[in-house]
Amino acid sequence: MKERLRACLAELMLIPGLAGHEDRVRRHIARRLADIGLDSRADRLGNLIATLPGDPGAPSVMLFAHTDQLGFVVRKIEASGLIRIERLGGVPEKALAAQCVLFCVGEGRDVRGVVANKSHHATAPEEKYKVTPYADLFIDVGADSADAVQAMGIRIGTPVVYDPRVVPLAGDRVAGTSVDDRAGCAVVMEAARLLKEVSPRPTIHFVFAVLEEFNLRGAMVAAQALRPDIAIQLDLALTADTPDMTHRGEVRLGGGPAMSLYSFHGRGTLNGTLPHPALTSLVEATAEAEGIPLQRTAHVGALTDSSYVQLVGEGVAVIDLCFPSRYTHTALEVCDLGDLEQLTRLVSAAIARIDAGFSLDRDLYT
């Protein structure tokens, strides 16, 4: 399983898919699902959905992760051929200078560029520790005119992402672009492979969602169509095992999957996720029975699709299950394949336990 996850994740990380432009990722996942005998369909937004029918008396489950990544769109092409960009998603400005980026013109036609950084020899002392706002940055693709840029296929609105990379690190650790949330997508795909062989099982909808990094609404549209009783989101958990993050909690890379007990954005939106107690009980019992280490996380500053999925219809019981990740939203995020393997086993075993007797009555758990 670990080697399948390694290969699947590497493939996904190398496919550009800015929010709103996830089509290459969706087509790739659809082909891989077909390889394991699962038909899939896309909705108008681009969410990819595959359904395994199961016991109609059991609560239905939506297992999902988002396919999109953060990045930029072209805002202005200077007469000199230099390009200005607009940020899309939570891009950390301090991590942008001197990065390589990819203009997503079309498969086989994409263009690489470099985020300019003022020459060190010309940088005044008062500038050396200043973070340049993204609106003041420009990207160099090697062109000398706006006409040359446009001849490459680059226009206002062209999507731009960190240049896709996969960097194997020591042991089972992997660095690179869009670990958030291509690692979650890889786990959903592997869980689909496992759960296809499980009987009896609940009806399971595997959803590969769009637009999470833009407005967190893509998965909500899928949930409105599917009306699941339960939704399980797979995404990252912030690690607290580096010197700059020790105050943020106890999650560590390589320590196994994490269960989120509380998430709240805290900036600009009053939204977050408090998991349903039936699902926290299910996950804890499954982890203990399967001998899977289970970490716990509670944090402010991040938000997932589950915060909106939970509001669909008469309410959906939701929980976020997570893989630990370092350096999130940068061009080189890090995860551990052992954590992904354990997360796959955890979510597959937990879903397999959901039967006609599984109750979502909150009074039974509180």
C-alpha positions in Angstrom: 0.0 0.0 0.0 2.7 2.4 0.9 4.4 2.1 -2.5 1.0 2.6 -4.3 0.5 5.7 -2.2 4.0 6.9 -3.0 3.5 6.5 -6.8 -0.1 8.0 -6.7 1.0 11.0 -4.7 4.0 11.7 -7.0 1.7 11.6 -10.0 -0.8 13.9 -8.5 1.8 16.4 -7.2 3.2 16.9 -10.7 -0.2 17.8 -12.2 -1.0 21.6 -12.0 -4.5 22.3 -10.8 -5.1 25.9 -9.5 -8.5 26.4 -7.9 -11.1 26.7 -10.7 -8.7 25.0 -13.1 -8.6 21.4 -11.7 -9.5 19.7 -14.9 -6.2 17.9 -15.5 -6.2 16.5 -12.0 -9.9 15.4 -12.3 -9.2 13.6 -15.6 -6.2 11.8 -14.1 -8.1 10.6 -11.1 -11.0 9.5 -13.2 -8.6 7.3 -15.3 -7.1 5.8 -12.1 -10.5 5.1 -10.6 -11.5 3.3 -13.9 -8.4 1.2 -13.5 -9.8 -0.2 -10.3 -13.3 -0.7 -11.8 -15.0 2.5 -10.4 -17.1 4.6 -12.7 -17.1 8.4 -11.9 -18.9 11.5 -13.0 -18.3 15.2 -12.9 -20.7 17.9 -11.9 -20.8 21.4 -13.5 -18.2 22.8 -11.0 -15.8 20.0 -11.7 -16.2 17.9 -8.6 -15.5 14.2 -9.4 -17.8 11.7 -7.8 -17.7 7.9 -7.7 -20.3 5.9 -5.8 -20.1 2.4 -4.2 -23.6 1.2 -3.5 -24.1 -0.4 -0.1 -26.7 -1.2 2.5 -29.6 1.2 2.1 -30.4 0.9 5.8 -27.0 2.2 6.9 -26.1 5.9 7.0 -24.5 6.9 3.7 -21.0 8.3 3.7 -19.2 11.0 1.6 -15.4 10.6 1.8 -13.7 13.5 0.2 -10.6 15.6 -0.4 -9.9 18.6 -2.5 -8.1 18.5 -5.8 -7.2 22.1 -6.2 -4.1 24.1 -5.1 -3.5 27.7 -4.4 -1.5 30.0 -6.6 -2.1 33.1 -8.8 -3.7 34.4 -11.9 -2.1 36.9 -14.3 -3.2 40.4 -13.6 -1.0 42.5 -15.9 1.6 42.0 -18.7 4.0 44.9 -18.7 5.3 46.2 -22.0 8.7 44.9 -21.0 7.4 41.3 -20.9 7.4 41.1 -17.1 4.2 39.8 -15.6 2.2 40.9 -12.5 0.0 38.4 -10.7 -3.0 38.3 -8.3 -2.9 35.9 -5.4 -5.5 33.1 -5.3 -5.7 31.4 -1.9 -3.6 31.7 1.2 -0.2 32.2 -0.4 2.6 33.2 2.1 4.2 36.3 0.6 7.5 35.8 2.4 7.9 32.4 0.6 7.5 33.8 -2.9 10.7 35.6 -3.9 13.0 33.7 -6.3 10.5 30.8 -6.6 10.0 29.0 -9.9 6.4 29.1 -11.1 4.4 27.5 -14.0 1.9 29.3 -16.3 -0.8 26.8 -17.1 -1.4 27.6 -20.8 -2.2 24.0 -21.8 -0.9 20.5 -21.6 2.4 20.4 -23.4 2.5 24.2 -23.7 3.0 25.4 -20.1 5.5 28.1 -19.5 8.0 28.4 -16.6 8.9 31.7 -15.0 10.8 33.0 -12.0 9.4 35.3 -9.3 11.9 38.2 -9.4 14.0 39.0 -6.4 16.1 42.2 -6.4 19.8 41.5 -6.9 21.4 41.2 -3.5 24.3 43.5 -4.5 21.8 46.3 -5.1 19.7 45.8 -2.0 20.0 48.5 0.6 20.3 47.5 4.3 16.8 48.7 5.1 15.4 46.4 2.4 17.2 43.2 3.4 14.5 42.1 5.9 11.5 43.4 4.1 8.8 41.1 2.6 7.7 42.4 -0.8 3.9 42.4 -1.1 2.7 40.1 -3.9 1.1 43.0 -5.7 4.6 44.5 -6.1 6.2 41.3 -7.4 6.8 40.5 -11.0 7.5 37.3 -12.9 10.2 36.8 -15.6 9.5 34.3 -18.3 12.5 35.4 -20.4 10.4 37.5 -22.8 11.3 41.0 -23.8 7.9 42.3 -24.8 4.2 41.9 -24.1 3.7 40.5 -27.6 6.3 37.8 -26.9 4.5 36.8 -23.7 1.1 36.6 -25.4 2.7 34.5 -28.2 3.5 32.0 -25.4 -0.2 31.8 -24.7 -0.2 33.8 -21.5 -3.1 36.2 -21.1 -4.7 38.1 -18.2 -6.4 35.4 -16.1 -3.9 32.6 -17.0 -3.5 30.4 -13.9 -0.1 30.2 -12.3 1.1 27.7 -9.7 4.3 26.8 -8.0 6.5 24.8 -10.4 5.4 21.2 -9.7 8.0 19.2 -7.9 8.4 16.0 -5.9 11.4 15.8 -3.6 12.0 12.5 -1.8 13.5 13.1 1.6 14.9 10.6 4.1 12.9 7.5 4.9 9.3 7.8 3.9 9.1 11.6 3.8 8.2 13.5 0.7 8.4 17.3 0.0 7.0 19.2 -2.9 4.1 21.1 -4.3 0.4 20.6 -3.5 0.8 17.9 -0.8 -2.2 19.9 0.4 -4.4 18.1 -0.7 -3.1 15.7 -3.3 -2.0 13.5 -0.3 -5.7 13.4 0.8 -6.7 12.5 -2.8 -4.2 9.7 -2.9 -5.7 8.3 0.4 -9.3 8.6 -0.9 -8.2 6.6 -4.0 -6.5 3.9 -2.0 -9.5 3.7 0.4 -11.8 3.3 -2.6 -9.6 0.3 -3.7 -9.9 -1.3 -0.2 -13.6 -0.6 0.4 -14.6 -1.9 -3.0 -13.9 -5.4 -1.6 -15.7 -4.9 1.7 -19.2 -6.4 2.2 -21.4 -5.5 3.8 -20.8 -1.8 3.6 -22.7 1.5 3.6 -23.2 3.4 0.4 -20.0 5.4 -0.1 -19.5 8.5 -2.3 -15.9 9.2 -3.1 -15.7 12.9 -3.9 -12.7 14.8 -5.3 -13.7 18.4 -4.7 -12.8 21.7 -6.4 -12.4 25.3 -5.2 -11.4 24.6 -1.6 -8.5 27.0 -1.7 -10.7 29.7 -3.3 -14.0 29.7 -1.3 -14.5 26.3 0.3 -17.8 25.7 -1.5 -17.0 23.0 -4.1 -17.6 20.0 -1.8 -20.8 21.7 -0.5 -22.3 21.5 -4.1 -21.5 17.8 -4.2 -23.0 17.2 -0.8 -26.2 19.1 -1.9 -26.6 16.6 -4.7 -25.6 13.5 -2.7 -27.3 14.3 0.6 -25.0 12.0 2.7 -25.7 11.3 6.3 -22.0 11.4 7.1 -19.1 13.3 5.5 -15.4 12.6 6.2 -12.9 15.1 5.0 -9.3 14.2 4.5 -6.8 17.1 4.7 -3.7 18.2 6.5 -3.0 18.8 10.2 -0.5 21.4 11.2 2.5 19.8 12.9 4.0 21.1 16.1 7.3 19.3 15.9 9.5 22.1 14.6 10.9 25.0 16.8 8.6 27.6 15.3 5.4 25.5 15.8 5.8 23.9 19.3 3.1 26.2 20.8 0.5 25.0 18.2 -0.2 21.6 19.6 1.2 18.1 19.8 0.9 16.7 16.2 4.2 15.3 14.9 5.2 14.1 11.5 5.4 10.3 11.4 3.2 10.0 14.5 0.2 8.7 12.6 -3.1 10.2 11.4 -4.8 13.0 13.4 -8.4 13.6 14.3 -9.5 17.3 14.3 -11.6 18.2 17.4 -11.9 21.9 16.6 -11.1 24.1 13.7 -11.9 27.8 13.3 -10.8 30.2 10.6 -10.6 33.2 13.0 -9.9 35.7 10.2 -12.7 37.2 8.2 -15.2 34.4 8.5 -17.1 33.0 11.4 -16.9 29.3 10.4 -15.3 26.1 11.4 -15.9 22.5 12.3 -16.8 20.8 15.5 -17.0 17.0 14.7 -20.1 15.0 15.4 -19.6 12.9 18.6 -20.7 9.7 16.9 -17.8 10.0 14.5 -15.2 10.9 17.1 -16.3 7.8 19.0 -16.2 5.7 15.8 -12.7 6.9 14.9 -11.3 6.4 18.4 -12.7 2.9 18.7 -11.5 1.9 15.2 -7.9 3.2 15.9 -7.8 1.2 19.1 -9.1 -2.0 17.5 -6.8 -1.7 14.5 -3.7 -0.7 16.6 -3.4 2.6 14.7 -1.8 5.6 16.5 -4.3 8.5 16.6 -3.1 12.0 17.1 -5.5 14.9 18.1 -5.5 18.4 16.9 -7.5 21.6 17.6 -6.5 24.9 16.0 -7.4 28.4 14.8 -6.3 29.7 11.5 -7.3 27.0 9.1 -10.6 25.9 7.6 -11.8 23.0 5.5 -14.8 22.2 3.3 -16.4 20.3 6.1 -17.4 23.6 7.7 -19.9 24.1 4.9 -20.7 20.5 4.1 -22.1 20.1 7.6 -24.8 22.8 6.8 -26.3 20.9 3.9 -30.0 19.8 4.1 -31.0 18.9 7.7 -27.3 18.8 8.7 -24.5 16.3 7.9 -22.5 14.6 10.6 -18.9 15.6 9.7 -15.3 15.0 10.9 -11.9 16.0 9.6 -9.3 13.2 9.5 -5.8 14.4 8.8 -2.3 13.6 7.8 0.5 15.7 9.5 2.2 18.2 7.2 5.0 20.8 7.6 5.5 24.1 5.8 1.9 24.3 4.5 1.0 26.5 1.5 4.6 26.9 0.5 6.2 25.5 -2.6 7.7 22.6 -0.6 5.2 21.1 1.8 6.2 17.9 3.6 4.3 14.7 4.6 5.2 11.2 5.7 4.0 8.2 3.7 3.7 6.1 6.8 1.1 8.6 8.1 -0.8 8.3 4.8 -0.8 4.6 5.0 -2.1 4.6 8.5 -4.8 7.2 7.6 -5.9 5.0 4.7 -6.3 2.0 7.1 -8.1 4.1 9.7 -10.7 5.7 7.4 -11.3 2.4 5.5 -11.8 0.4 8.7 -14.0 3.1 10.3 -16.3 3.3 7.2 -16.5 -0.5 7.2 -17.9 -0.4 10.7 -20.9 1.8 9.7 -23.9 -0.5 9.4 -27.7 -0.2 9.8 -27.3 -0.2 13.6 -24.9 2.8 13.5 -26.7 5.8 15.2 -26.2 9.5 14.7 -28.3 10.3 17.8 -26.1 12.8 19.6 -27.7 11.9 23.0 -26.1 8.4 22.8 -22.6 10.0 22.8 -22.8 13.0 25.0 
